[in-house]
Amino acid sequence: MSELAARQLNKYIRLPYDLLAMLPHGQAYVLGDVYSFTGDDLDCHRTYKRFGERAGSSRATVGRALRAGKAQGLISTDKTKGYIFDRDKVNGKEFMRVPEWIMTEEFDVRKNKRRKLHSSERSVYGYIFTHCDNGNKRDKACEASIPEIAKAVRLSERTVHRARWVLIRAELIYCPKEDKGVNAYKKSRYTLNWKLIREHGKKAKAENKAATAIIELQQPKTGHNVEQYYKDKRYRAELAAERNLTRAREYSRFKIADDTYKSISISAVFAAYNNSARAAELEQRAARAKAERLIALREIGLTEADIEPQYECRLCNDTGQLENGVRCKCYPRGEPPTNGENVGAGELNK
């Protein structure tokens, strides 16, 4: 399933409460994104940048989250499906939903101060949102005490209290005086800013409609220009990587490390056939040169992914065909081929 279609189905990050007990909140949101996109008809092919955008986390947090997820056996990687969450590791019946727009938008949290919500504030909002936006309830409200919320989202009561006031000042939730508990251990009654939620719903629909129209215009409808379509996609990805590599090689530290890494890597390949001890030594030297190369890249604001082609489809690398010759699921849709002119859907894109 395409990223656009998947996003239409998953307008929220589904975050199991068990994840909040296992990991810091920033990392839990990254794995919550994988959890949301693990399923028969969904896939989770993400770059660190895309994970960060959806989960509202930094690149470093994304890296730590994925490493921690793999170390604890929560996630794995698959060539076809991308990142996969092992749902048996958590209680799938108890989770909260956090709207995607809450991650990226800025709010007026104080007078003359506008910023994005912190992960703890998003968690408190997600708890209240999940209990209010429940189809089984006639009264769209959440009644809970601060200790209840703190226990559910694995935060201290003080943090929940602060987050609650931030959400009220940002007008994301309402809690009138008459609905406020007598003290921290009495339940308060919270309602959502439904007007704001409806506005974001309309905005998301308009964006999805526009994106769908652009995709349909970009995709070829006849067989004679499919090859050119994929050539153009590959060219754009390879050109961007080439430009970044040219920029990086202007930096002397990277150029020296890059030349050393390539030279040693070639020598290690030949040594593997003749001298295993020599090959092991060269592999260690190559690893050190690669590490130096990565450090140099960071110093100029690039990553290793920036100097490699970032193809739109990771399954076929923008060729339209998988290694076994079967059409990829990204192959443009169309009528089944009859005269060799029409474009048919790929085997995985029916």
Helices and strands as residue ranges (DSSP letters): H 3-9, E 12-16, H 17-22, H 25-36, H 48-55, H 59-71, E 75-78, E 82-85, G 87-89, E 95-99, H 100-104, E 106-110, E 113-116, H 119-132, E 142-144, H 146-153, H 157-169, E 173-174, G 177-179, E 188-192, H 194-218, G 223-225, H 226-249, H 252-274, H 276-299, G 304-307
